[in-house]
Amino acid sequence: MMRSMWMVLAAFMFACMGVLVKLSAPYFSSTELVFYRSLFGVWMTYMIIHHHRLPLRTPHWRIHCWRGVSGLISLLLFFYCLTHLPLATAISLNYTWPLFVALLTTLVLKEHNHWLMIGAIGIGFIGVILLLRPTLPDDSWDANLLGIASGFFAAIAYMNVKQLGNLGETEWHVVFYFTLISTVMTGGWLAFTSFHPITANGLVLLVSIGMTATLAQLAMTRAYHRGAVLVVTSLGYSTVIFACLWGMLVWDEVLPPIAWLGMGLIILGGSLSGILGIKLPASAAQK
């Protein structure tokens, strides 16, 4: 249980990162924020790997590439949503990933459908519908759909993280290659577009995003490597709680009761998916 508690630290850091991203929106684009966040992560994890004299080479580079690309797409979509939606809404939509994990293990890994799993997935997506309903008058459907898409690509990334852990890759290598791929791809894009000037306030925000994001990634990866997947998945939803508190404290965000109900159903559906993923014989979590 204590090893799984690393996910609570990751959840708090992810929520803090979301706050910093929203505060950075007036200064930088979403792509720039992902670039600087990843650049800081590359530097930090490289220094740790170098300090422990670990080899950089890996025989599992294909899985790292899949994890890097899927994680980057999810991150770009997530950062965009953070700047266009209430903090708790953006994070809740991103945290639909356990529901997509359940779907992917059925469609990709050819696992048999189980009525309990189908019910859990249904509960989660009913929650998504209820969560989106309060935002209909705001004409923000694009951001909402991109938020759901970020959850889908996050599911692929999280499956790759677990697979790399089973193969013996350290959390340092997992985070290093992810941030390296993200830095190269976003940096290449920005090289042909433009960078905004970095002010003193912007620099503080960028460094803070890099620190919280990297610490969150390391804590999350360690939790999945060493903790029980069921407990880790359930504790991951504490990010939504932290986001709700930050949203009320910083922006006075007040969501209607139906949105709270929607977030609750997403948490319930995702947690049940994690529980059933452990208990069913051929669950993806056991792969």
MARMIBA-209217 format. One record per residue (C-alpha): residue number from 0; residue in three letters; chain; y, x, z. Coordinates in nm, 2 decimals, decimal comma, padded with zeros to 4 digits. Each point is the difference from the previous one (the first is absolute). Layout:
BEGIN
R seq type mol      y      x      z
R NUM  ALA   A      Y      X      Z
...
END
This chain:
BEGIN
R seq type mol      y      x      z
R   0  MET   A  00,00  00,00  00,00
R   1  MET   A  00,24  00,28  00,09
R   2  ARG   A -00,05  00,16 -00,34
R   3  SER   A  00,08 -00,32 -00,17
R   4  MET   A  00,33 -00,02  00,20
R   5  TRP   A  00,14  00,25 -00,25
R   6  MET   A  00,06 -00,31 -00,22
R   7  VAL   A  00,25 -00,14  00,25
R   8  LEU   A  00,20  00,32 -00,03
R   9  ALA   A -00,03 -00,03 -00,38
R  10  ALA   A  00,11 -00,36  00,01
R  11  PHE   A  00,31  00,07  00,21
R  12  MET   A  00,09  00,29 -00,23
R  13  PHE   A -00,05 -00,21 -00,32
R  14  ALA   A  00,23 -00,27  00,15
R  15  CYS   A  00,26  00,27  00,08
R  16  MET   A -00,03  00,13 -00,35
R  17  GLY   A  00,06 -00,35 -00,14
R  18  VAL   A  00,33 -00,03  00,21
R  19  LEU   A  00,12  00,34 -00,14
R  20  VAL   A -00,09 -00,10 -00,36
R  21  LYS   A  00,21 -00,31  00,03
R  22  LEU   A  00,29  00,19  00,15
R  23  SER   A -00,03  00,25 -00,28
R  24  ALA   A  00,02 -00,26 -00,28
R  25  PRO   A  00,38  00,04 -00,05
R  26  TYR   A -00,03  00,37 -00,06
R  27  PHE   A -00,32  00,05 -00,20
R  28  SER   A -00,24 -00,18 -00,24
R  29  SER   A -00,35 -00,09  00,10
R  30  THR   A -00,14  00,28 -00,22
R  31  GLU   A  00,23  00,25  00,16
R  32  LEU   A -00,11 -00,10  00,34
R  33  VAL   A -00,37  00,03 -00,09
R  34  PHE   A  00,08  00,35 -00,15
R  35  TYR   A  00,18  00,13  00,31
R  36  ARG   A -00,26 -00,15  00,23
R  37  SER   A -00,28  00,16 -00,19
R  38  LEU   A  00,18  00,33 -00,03
R  39  PHE   A  00,04  00,02  00,37
R  40  GLY   A -00,37 -00,09  00,04
R  41  VAL   A -00,11  00,28 -00,24
R  42  TRP   A  00,20  00,26  00,19
R  43  MET   A -00,12 -00,11  00,34
R  44  THR   A -00,37 -00,03 -00,08
R  45  TYR   A  00,00  00,32 -00,19
R  46  MET   A  00,15  00,19  00,29
R  47  ILE   A -00,27 -00,15  00,23
R  48  ILE   A -00,28  00,09 -00,25
R  49  HIS   A  00,14  00,35 -00,03
R  50  HIS   A  00,03  00,04  00,37
R  51  HIS   A -00,37 -00,09  00,06
R  52  ARG   A -00,10  00,21 -00,30
R  53  LEU   A -00,17 -00,28 -00,17
R  54  PRO   A -00,09  00,02 -00,38
R  55  LEU   A  00,21 -00,21 -00,23
R  56  ARG   A -00,27 -00,04 -00,26
R  57  THR   A -00,22 -00,31  00,02
R  58  PRO   A -00,31 -00,11 -00,19
R  59  HIS   A  00,11 -00,36  00,03
R  60  TRP   A  00,31  00,02 -00,22
R  61  ARG   A -00,09 -00,31 -00,20
R  62  ILE   A  00,00 -00,23  00,31
R  63  HIS   A  00,32  00,17  00,11
R  64  CYS   A  00,16 -00,09 -00,33
R  65  TRP   A -00,11 -00,36  00,03
R  66  ARG   A  00,13 -00,02  00,35
R  67  GLY   A  00,33  00,17 -00,11
R  68  VAL   A  00,07 -00,22 -00,29
R  69  SER   A -00,10 -00,33  00,16
R  70  GLY   A  00,19  00,10  00,32
R  71  LEU   A  00,31  00,09 -00,20
R  72  ILE   A  00,01 -00,33 -00,19
R  73  SER   A -00,04 -00,19  00,33
R  74  LEU   A  00,27  00,21  00,17
R  75  LEU   A  00,25 -00,05 -00,29
R  76  LEU   A -00,05 -00,38  00,01
R  77  PHE   A  00,01  00,00  00,38
R  78  PHE   A  00,33  00,19  00,02
R  79  TYR   A  00,15 -00,23 -00,26
R  80  CYS   A -00,10 -00,30  00,20
R  81  LEU   A  00,14  00,15  00,32
R  82  THR   A  00,34  00,01 -00,16
R  83  HIS   A -00,01 -00,36 -00,13
R  84  LEU   A -00,19 -00,19  00,27
R  85  PRO   A  00,01 -00,05  00,37
R  86  LEU   A -00,18  00,29  00,17
R  87  ALA   A -00,28 -00,21  00,15
R  88  THR   A -00,06 -00,18 -00,33
R  89  ALA   A -00,02  00,32 -00,20
R  90  ILE   A -00,25  00,16  00,24
R  91  SER   A -00,21 -00,32  00,04
R  92  LEU   A -00,04 -00,02 -00,38
R  93  ASN   A -00,10  00,37 -00,02
R  94  TYR   A -00,25 -00,06  00,28
R  95  THR   A -00,20 -00,24 -00,22
R  96  TRP   A -00,20  00,31 -00,09
R  97  PRO   A -00,30 -00,08  00,22
R  98  LEU   A -00,04 -00,33 -00,19
R  99  PHE   A  00,00  00,19 -00,33
R 100  VAL   A -00,25  00,25  00,15
R 101  ALA   A -00,23 -00,29  00,06
R 102  LEU   A  00,04 -00,12 -00,36
R 103  LEU   A -00,04  00,35 -00,15
R 104  THR   A -00,32  00,06  00,19
R 105  THR   A -00,14 -00,31 -00,15
R 106  LEU   A  00,12  00,04 -00,35
R 107  VAL   A -00,02  00,38 -00,04
R 108  LEU   A -00,29  00,09  00,24
R 109  LYS   A -00,19 -00,31 -00,10
R 110  GLU   A -00,05 -00,12  00,35
R 111  HIS   A -00,12 -00,36  00,05
R 112  ASN   A  00,26 -00,26  00,10
R 113  HIS   A -00,04 -00,13  00,36
R 114  TRP   A  00,16 -00,33  00,09
R 115  LEU   A  00,15  00,15  00,32
R 116  MET   A  00,17  00,27 -00,21
R 117  ILE   A  00,12 -00,25 -00,25
R 118  GLY   A  00,15 -00,20  00,28
R 119  ALA   A  00,17  00,30  00,14
R 120  ILE   A  00,15  00,09 -00,34
R 121  GLY   A  00,11 -00,37 -00,04
R 122  ILE   A  00,17  00,00  00,34
R 123  GLY   A  00,19  00,32 -00,08
R 124  PHE   A  00,13 -00,13 -00,34
R 125  ILE   A  00,10 -00,33  00,15
R 126  GLY   A  00,21  00,21  00,23
R 127  VAL   A  00,15  00,17 -00,30
R 128  ILE   A  00,10 -00,34 -00,15
R 129  LEU   A  00,16 -00,11  00,32
R 130  LEU   A  00,18  00,32  00,04
R 131  LEU   A  00,14 -00,02 -00,35
R 132  ARG   A  00,11 -00,36  00,02
R 133  PRO   A  00,31  00,06  00,22
R 134  THR   A  00,13  00,25 -00,26
R 135  LEU   A -00,02 -00,24 -00,29
R 136  PRO   A  00,37 -00,10  00,02
R 137  ASP   A  00,10  00,36  00,01
R 138  ASP   A -00,13  00,05 -00,36
R 139  SER   A -00,19  00,31  00,11
R 140  TRP   A -00,33 -00,07 -00,17
R 141  ASP   A  00,00  00,34 -00,18
R 142  ALA   A  00,02  00,19  00,32
R 143  ASN   A -00,26 -00,22  00,16
R 144  LEU   A -00,25  00,05 -00,28
R 145  LEU   A  00,06  00,38  00,01
R 146  GLY   A -00,07 -00,01  00,37
R 147  ILE   A -00,34 -00,16 -00,06
R 148  ALA   A -00,06  00,26 -00,28
R 149  SER   A  00,08  00,28  00,25
R 150  GLY   A -00,27 -00,14  00,23
R 151  PHE   A -00,25  00,01 -00,29
R 152  PHE   A  00,06  00,36 -00,09
R 153  ALA   A  00,01  00,09  00,38
R 154  ALA   A -00,36 -00,14  00,02
R 155  ILE   A -00,11  00,24 -00,27
R 156  ALA   A  00,17  00,29  00,18
R 157  TYR   A -00,15 -00,09  00,34
R 158  MET   A -00,35 -00,02 -00,15
R 159  ASN   A  00,05  00,35 -00,14
R 160  VAL   A  00,13  00,12  00,34
R 161  LYS   A -00,32 -00,12  00,17
R 162  GLN   A -00,21  00,15 -00,28
R 163  LEU   A  00,17  00,34  00,04
R 164  GLY   A -00,06 -00,01  00,37
R 165  ASN   A -00,37 -00,06 -00,05
R 166  LEU   A  00,00  00,30 -00,23
R 167  GLY   A  00,14  00,22  00,27
R 168  GLU   A  00,36  00,04 -00,12
R 169  THR   A  00,25  00,07  00,28
R 170  GLU   A  00,29 -00,23  00,05
R 171  TRP   A  00,23  00,29 -00,09
R 172  HIS   A -00,16  00,03 -00,35
R 173  VAL   A  00,01 -00,37 -00,06
R 174  VAL   A  00,37 -00,03  00,09
R 175  PHE   A  00,08  00,33 -00,18
R 176  TYR   A -00,14 -00,10 -00,34
R 177  PHE   A  00,14 -00,36  00,03
R 178  THR   A  00,35  00,13  00,06
R 179  LEU   A -00,04  00,27 -00,26
R 180  ILE   A -00,10 -00,25 -00,27
R 181  SER   A  00,29 -00,23  00,11
R 182  THR   A  00,25  00,28 -00,01
R 183  VAL   A -00,10  00,13 -00,34
R 184  MET   A -00,01 -00,35 -00,16
R 185  THR   A  00,33 -00,13  00,15
R 186  GLY   A  00,17  00,33 -00,05
R 187  GLY   A -00,09  00,00 -00,36
R 188  TRP   A  00,14 -00,35 -00,05
R 189  LEU   A  00,32  00,08  00,18
R 190  ALA   A  00,05  00,32 -00,20
R 191  PHE   A  00,05 -00,22 -00,31
R 192  THR   A  00,21 -00,26  00,18
R 193  SER   A  00,24  00,09  00,28
R 194  PHE   A  00,03  00,10  00,37
R 195  HIS   A  00,27 -00,14  00,23
R 196  PRO   A  00,21  00,25  00,20
R 197  ILE   A -00,13  00,06  00,35
R 198  THR   A  00,26 -00,06  00,27
R 199  ALA   A -00,03  00,10  00,36
R 200  ASN   A -00,11 -00,35  00,10
R 201  GLY   A -00,25 -00,01 -00,29
R 202  LEU   A -00,15  00,34  00,10
R 203  VAL   A -00,06 -00,13  00,35
R 204  LEU   A -00,17 -00,31 -00,13
R 205  LEU   A -00,21  00,20 -00,25
R 206  VAL   A -00,13  00,24  00,26
R 207  SER   A -00,07 -00,28  00,24
R 208  ILE   A -00,20 -00,19 -00,27
R 209  GLY   A -00,20  00,31 -00,08
R 210  MET   A -00,08  00,06  00,36
R 211  THR   A -00,10 -00,35  00,09
R 212  ALA   A -00,20 -00,05 -00,32
R 213  THR   A -00,19  00,33  00,03
R 214  LEU   A -00,08 -00,06  00,36
R 215  ALA   A -00,11 -00,35 -00,08
R 216  GLN   A -00,23  00,12 -00,28
R 217  LEU   A -00,15  00,27  00,22
R 218  ALA   A -00,06 -00,25  00,28
R 219  MET   A -00,14 -00,26 -00,23
R 220  THR   A -00,23  00,24 -00,17
R 221  ARG   A -00,13  00,14  00,33
R 222  ALA   A -00,06 -00,36  00,12
R 223  TYR   A -00,21 -00,08 -00,30
R 224  HIS   A -00,19  00,33  00,02
R 225  ARG   A -00,08 -00,01  00,37
R 226  GLY   A  00,04 -00,36  00,11
R 227  ALA   A -00,20 -00,32 -00,05
R 228  VAL   A  00,11 -00,16 -00,33
R 229  LEU   A  00,00 -00,35  00,16
R 230  VAL   A  00,23  00,10  00,28
R 231  VAL   A  00,22  00,21 -00,22
R 232  THR   A  00,05 -00,27 -00,25
R 233  SER   A  00,09 -00,26  00,27
R 234  LEU   A  00,24  00,24  00,17
R 235  GLY   A  00,17  00,07 -00,33
R 236  TYR   A  00,15 -00,35  00,01
R 237  SER   A  00,21  00,10  00,29
R 238  THR   A  00,24  00,14 -00,27
R 239  VAL   A  00,09 -00,36 -00,07
R 240  ILE   A  00,09 -00,06  00,37
R 241  PHE   A  00,21  00,32  00,01
R 242  ALA   A  00,17 -00,10 -00,33
R 243  CYS   A  00,09 -00,35  00,14
R 244  LEU   A  00,16  00,17  00,31
R 245  TRP   A  00,19  00,25 -00,21
R 246  GLY   A  00,12 -00,28 -00,24
R 247  MET   A  00,13 -00,21  00,29
R 248  LEU   A  00,17  00,30  00,17
R 249  VAL   A  00,16  00,16 -00,30
R 250  TRP   A  00,07 -00,28 -00,25
R 251  ASP   A -00,03 -00,31  00,22
R 252  GLU   A -00,28 -00,12 -00,24
R 253  VAL   A -00,12 -00,34  00,12
R 254  LEU   A -00,30 -00,13 -00,19
R 255  PRO   A -00,09 -00,37  00,00
R 256  PRO   A -00,31 -00,12  00,18
R 257  ILE   A -00,20 -00,04 -00,32
R 258  ALA   A  00,06  00,37 -00,08
R 259  TRP   A -00,13  00,10  00,34
R 260  LEU   A -00,31 -00,22 -00,06
R 261  GLY   A -00,05  00,16 -00,33
R 262  MET   A  00,01  00,35  00,15
R 263  GLY   A -00,24 -00,11  00,27
R 264  LEU   A -00,25 -00,12 -00,26
R 265  ILE   A  00,03  00,33 -00,19
R 266  ILE   A -00,07  00,19  00,32
R 267  LEU   A -00,29 -00,23  00,08
R 268  GLY   A -00,15  00,01 -00,35
R 269  GLY   A  00,04  00,38 -00,02
R 270  SER   A -00,16  00,05  00,34
R 271  LEU   A -00,29 -00,23 -00,08
R 272  SER   A -00,05  00,19 -00,33
R 273  GLY   A -00,03  00,32  00,20
R 274  ILE   A -00,24 -00,15  00,25
R 275  LEU   A -00,22 -00,15 -00,27
R 276  GLY   A  00,02  00,33 -00,20
R 277  ILE   A -00,16  00,17  00,29
R 278  LYS   A -00,27 -00,26  00,08
R 279  LEU   A -00,12 -00,08 -00,34
R 280  PRO   A -00,29  00,23 -00,12
R 281  ALA   A  00,16  00,15 -00,31
R 282  SER   A  00,37  00,02  00,12
R 283  ALA   A  00,24  00,23 -00,17
R 284  ALA   A  00,09  00,15  00,33
R 285  GLN   A -00,35  00,14  00,03
R 286  LYS   A  00,01  00,17 -00,34
END
